[in-house]
Amino acid sequence: MKLNNFLTRTLTGTVYVTLIVASILIHPLFFYIVFAGFAIAGLIEFYNITNSDKIKPHFFTGMFITVVMFVFSANSAFNAISLEYLLILVPLSFSVFIFELFRNKQNPLQNIATTLLGLFYIALPLSLLVFIPNISLENGVFKKGLLLGFFILIWTNDTFAYLIGVKFGKNKLFERVSPKKSWEGSFGGFLFSIIVAYILSLFFIDLNTMEWIGMAIIIVVFGSIGDLIESLFKRSLNIKDSGNILPGHGGILDRLDAVLIAAPFVFFYLLLINFLI
């Protein structure tokens, strides 16, 4: 049974990684579509696990705002439309309050808050990813190396934090939220991420060595926090996985937890580098 589970996890993980890498390498539009799909799937998972007798999120409104967010973000990142068009998201977000007025549901505050939290926690960070390969908003620019490096560092930290933690982990990192994570594992993820960042700097010259290492540090810190936040949410809801869309891994949020918190900080970091240069 354990062997079957290992094979299932390996196959699912391979397909997941291949899809992301292929979406980056093939065409920007493919990447935008894949991550819009991830955002919608993640939002559905989030609304499903928070949906209860007392809380009723706005499923379709959340989906619609997510689609609009990605369409306008993608076009802005590729300089097809002005960045100011993203301001349409402001009235769209406030439409949740208006729709709640006419729903006649219990606990309107929780319904509105849960709907907007899903957008802020899932749709917004993933939509920021589309700006990473063209942070300066130049015509026709799509720096694949920045995106590839971002995900390689995410996966490096996750993989080696797990492997080192299993082998050497003794001191608990955050036992109240995630009893299995250790300081030894975190240090292992950090060390190997720094090494991989240096290797990336040899192949992708969009950033210099110190800038790649800076990105690695941000990803290790905030990616690890993202993992803990997802564990916190699941523990508060008394569930093991956010969904079952990925056999052997759980839900899409279980795979994207580090990305969701790391992405906004990496976005700001690259924006700062671009501004300073």
C-alpha positions as CSV (number, residue, x, y, z in Angstrom):
1,M,0.0,0.0,0.0
2,K,2.9,2.4,0.9
3,L,4.6,1.5,-2.4
4,N,1.4,2.3,-4.4
5,N,1.0,5.6,-2.5
6,F,4.7,6.5,-3.3
7,L,4.2,5.7,-7.0
8,T,1.0,7.7,-7.1
9,R,2.7,10.7,-5.4
10,T,5.7,10.5,-7.7
11,L,3.5,10.3,-10.9
12,T,1.3,13.2,-9.8
13,G,4.3,15.3,-8.8
14,T,6.0,14.6,-12.1
15,V,2.9,15.7,-14.0
16,Y,2.5,18.8,-11.9
17,V,6.1,19.9,-12.3
18,T,6.1,19.1,-16.0
19,L,3.0,21.2,-16.5
20,I,4.4,24.2,-14.8
21,V,7.8,24.0,-16.6
22,A,6.1,23.4,-20.0
23,S,3.8,26.3,-19.4
24,I,6.8,28.6,-18.8
25,L,8.8,27.3,-21.8
26,I,6.1,27.0,-24.4
27,H,4.3,30.3,-24.4
28,P,3.3,33.1,-22.0
29,L,-0.4,32.6,-22.9
30,F,-0.1,29.0,-21.9
31,F,1.4,30.0,-18.5
32,Y,-1.4,32.5,-17.9
33,I,-4.0,29.9,-18.7
34,V,-2.4,27.2,-16.5
35,F,-2.2,29.5,-13.5
36,A,-5.6,31.0,-14.0
37,G,-6.8,27.4,-13.8
38,F,-4.8,26.8,-10.6
39,A,-6.3,30.0,-9.1
40,I,-9.8,28.9,-9.9
41,A,-9.2,25.4,-8.7
42,G,-7.6,26.7,-5.5
43,L,-10.4,29.2,-4.9
44,I,-13.0,26.4,-5.3
45,E,-11.1,24.3,-2.8
46,F,-10.9,27.2,-0.3
47,Y,-14.6,28.0,-0.6
48,N,-15.5,24.2,-0.3
49,I,-13.5,23.7,2.9
50,T,-14.8,26.9,4.5
51,N,-18.4,26.4,3.3
52,S,-20.6,25.3,6.2
53,D,-24.0,25.8,7.8
54,K,-22.8,29.1,9.1
55,I,-20.6,30.4,6.3
56,K,-21.6,30.6,2.6
57,P,-18.9,32.2,0.4
58,H,-19.9,33.8,-3.0
59,F,-18.6,31.0,-5.3
60,F,-19.5,32.4,-8.7
61,T,-18.6,36.0,-7.8
62,G,-15.2,34.9,-6.6
63,M,-14.7,32.9,-9.8
64,F,-15.7,35.8,-12.0
65,I,-13.4,38.3,-10.2
66,T,-10.5,35.8,-10.4
67,V,-11.0,35.4,-14.2
68,V,-11.1,39.2,-14.6
69,M,-8.0,39.6,-12.4
70,F,-6.0,37.2,-14.6
71,V,-7.2,38.5,-17.9
72,F,-6.3,42.1,-17.0
73,S,-3.1,41.2,-15.2
74,A,-1.9,39.1,-18.1
75,N,-2.7,41.8,-20.6
76,S,-1.0,44.5,-18.4
77,A,2.1,42.3,-17.9
78,F,2.4,41.9,-21.6
79,N,1.8,45.6,-22.1
80,A,-1.3,45.0,-24.2
81,I,-3.4,47.4,-22.0
82,S,-2.6,50.0,-19.4
83,L,-1.9,49.0,-15.8
84,E,-4.7,51.4,-14.7
85,Y,-7.3,49.0,-16.1
86,L,-6.6,46.8,-13.1
87,L,-8.5,49.3,-11.0
88,I,-11.7,47.7,-12.2
89,L,-11.0,45.1,-9.5
90,V,-11.8,47.7,-6.8
91,P,-15.6,48.0,-7.6
92,L,-15.7,44.3,-8.5
93,S,-14.5,43.4,-5.0
94,F,-17.0,45.7,-3.4
95,S,-19.8,44.1,-5.4
96,V,-19.5,41.2,-2.9
97,F,-21.0,43.5,-0.3
98,I,-23.9,44.4,-2.6
99,F,-24.7,40.8,-3.6
100,E,-24.6,39.7,0.1
101,L,-27.3,42.3,0.8
102,F,-29.8,40.4,-1.4
103,R,-28.8,36.8,-0.5
104,N,-30.7,36.5,2.7
105,K,-28.1,34.3,4.3
106,Q,-26.9,34.0,7.9
107,N,-23.7,35.6,9.0
108,P,-23.2,38.1,6.2
109,L,-19.9,39.4,7.7
110,Q,-18.3,35.9,7.6
111,N,-19.7,35.3,4.1
112,I,-18.1,38.5,2.8
113,A,-14.9,38.0,4.7
114,T,-14.4,34.5,3.5
115,T,-15.1,35.4,-0.1
116,L,-12.6,38.3,-0.1
117,L,-10.0,36.3,1.9
118,G,-10.1,33.6,-0.9
119,L,-9.4,36.3,-3.5
120,F,-6.6,37.9,-1.4
121,Y,-5.0,34.7,-0.4
122,I,-5.1,32.8,-3.7
123,A,-6.1,34.8,-6.7
124,L,-4.0,37.9,-6.0
125,P,-0.7,36.1,-5.3
126,L,-1.0,33.8,-8.4
127,S,-1.9,36.8,-10.6
128,L,1.2,38.6,-9.5
129,L,3.3,35.7,-10.9
130,V,2.4,36.9,-14.4
131,F,4.4,40.1,-13.8
132,I,7.6,38.3,-12.6
133,P,9.0,37.6,-16.1
134,N,8.3,41.2,-17.2
135,I,8.5,43.3,-14.0
136,S,9.4,46.4,-16.1
137,L,6.4,46.0,-18.4
138,E,8.4,46.1,-21.6
139,N,6.8,45.2,-24.9
140,G,7.2,41.5,-25.8
141,V,9.4,40.7,-22.9
142,F,9.0,37.3,-21.1
143,K,12.1,36.4,-19.0
144,K,11.5,32.6,-18.6
145,G,14.6,32.2,-16.4
146,L,13.1,34.3,-13.6
147,L,9.9,32.2,-13.4
148,L,11.9,28.9,-13.8
149,G,14.2,30.0,-11.0
150,F,11.3,31.0,-8.8
151,F,9.8,27.6,-9.0
152,I,13.1,25.7,-8.9
153,L,13.9,27.5,-5.6
154,I,10.4,26.7,-4.2
155,W,10.8,23.0,-5.0
156,T,14.4,22.9,-3.8
157,N,13.5,24.3,-0.4
158,D,10.4,22.0,0.0
159,T,12.3,18.9,-1.1
160,F,15.5,19.3,1.0
161,A,13.6,20.7,4.0
162,Y,11.6,17.4,4.0
163,L,14.6,15.1,3.3
164,I,16.9,16.7,5.9
165,G,14.1,16.9,8.4
166,V,13.2,13.2,8.0
167,K,16.9,12.2,8.4
168,F,18.1,14.7,11.0
169,G,15.1,16.5,12.4
170,K,14.9,16.7,16.2
171,N,14.1,20.3,17.2
172,K,10.5,21.3,16.3
173,L,10.1,24.4,14.2
174,F,6.5,25.2,15.0
175,E,5.0,22.3,16.8
176,R,1.6,23.9,17.5
177,V,0.8,24.2,13.8
178,S,3.0,21.6,12.1
179,P,4.5,19.0,14.5
180,K,6.6,17.3,11.8
181,K,8.6,20.3,10.7
182,S,12.0,20.8,12.3
183,W,14.7,23.5,12.5
184,E,17.2,21.0,10.9
185,G,14.9,20.5,7.9
186,S,14.5,24.3,7.5
187,F,18.3,24.8,7.6
188,G,18.7,22.0,5.0
189,G,16.2,23.7,2.7
190,F,17.9,27.0,3.2
191,L,21.4,25.7,2.5
192,F,20.5,23.9,-0.7
193,S,18.4,26.8,-1.9
194,I,21.4,29.1,-1.6
195,I,23.5,26.5,-3.6
196,V,20.9,26.3,-6.3
197,A,20.5,30.0,-6.4
198,Y,24.2,30.3,-7.2
199,I,23.9,27.7,-9.9
200,L,20.9,29.5,-11.4
201,S,23.0,32.7,-11.5
202,L,25.4,30.9,-13.9
203,F,22.6,30.1,-16.4
204,F,20.1,33.0,-16.0
205,I,21.8,36.4,-16.1
206,D,18.6,38.4,-15.6
207,L,19.8,38.6,-12.0
208,N,23.3,38.6,-10.6
209,T,24.6,36.1,-8.1
210,M,23.7,38.2,-5.0
211,E,20.2,39.0,-6.4
212,W,19.5,35.3,-7.0
213,I,20.7,34.5,-3.4
214,G,18.4,37.3,-2.2
215,M,15.5,35.8,-4.0
216,A,16.3,32.4,-2.5
217,I,16.3,33.8,1.0
218,I,12.9,35.4,0.5
219,I,11.5,32.2,-0.9
220,V,12.9,30.1,1.9
221,V,11.5,32.4,4.6
222,F,8.1,33.2,3.1
223,G,7.6,29.9,1.4
224,S,8.1,28.2,4.7
225,I,5.7,30.6,6.3
226,G,3.2,29.9,3.5
227,D,3.4,26.2,4.3
228,L,2.8,26.8,8.0
229,I,-0.2,29.1,7.2
230,E,-1.8,26.4,5.1
231,S,-1.3,23.9,8.0
232,L,-2.8,26.5,10.4
233,F,-5.9,26.8,8.2
234,K,-6.3,23.0,7.8
235,R,-5.8,22.5,11.6
236,S,-8.4,25.1,12.4
237,L,-10.9,23.4,10.0
238,N,-9.9,19.9,11.3
239,I,-9.0,18.6,7.8
240,K,-5.9,16.7,6.5
241,D,-5.9,18.0,2.9
242,S,-7.5,21.0,1.1
243,G,-8.9,18.7,-1.6
244,N,-8.3,15.6,-3.6
245,I,-7.6,16.9,-7.1
246,L,-4.0,15.7,-7.0
247,P,-3.8,12.0,-6.1
248,G,-1.3,11.3,-3.4
249,H,-0.8,15.0,-2.7
250,G,-4.2,16.3,-1.7
251,G,-5.5,19.6,-3.2
252,I,-4.0,22.3,-5.3
253,L,-3.6,24.5,-2.2
254,D,-1.5,21.8,-0.6
255,R,1.0,22.1,-3.5
256,L,0.8,25.9,-3.9
257,D,1.0,26.9,-0.2
258,A,4.6,28.1,-0.4
259,V,4.0,30.0,-3.7
260,L,1.0,31.9,-2.3
261,I,2.9,33.7,0.4
262,A,6.3,33.8,-1.4
263,A,5.0,35.3,-4.7
264,P,4.0,38.8,-3.4
265,F,7.3,39.2,-1.6
266,V,9.4,38.1,-4.6
267,F,7.2,40.4,-6.8
268,F,8.1,43.3,-4.5
269,Y,11.7,42.3,-4.4
270,L,12.1,42.3,-8.2
271,L,10.1,45.5,-8.4
272,L,12.6,47.1,-6.0
273,I,15.6,45.8,-7.9
274,N,14.1,47.1,-11.2
275,F,13.4,50.5,-9.6
276,L,16.9,50.8,-8.1
277,I,18.6,49.8,-11.3
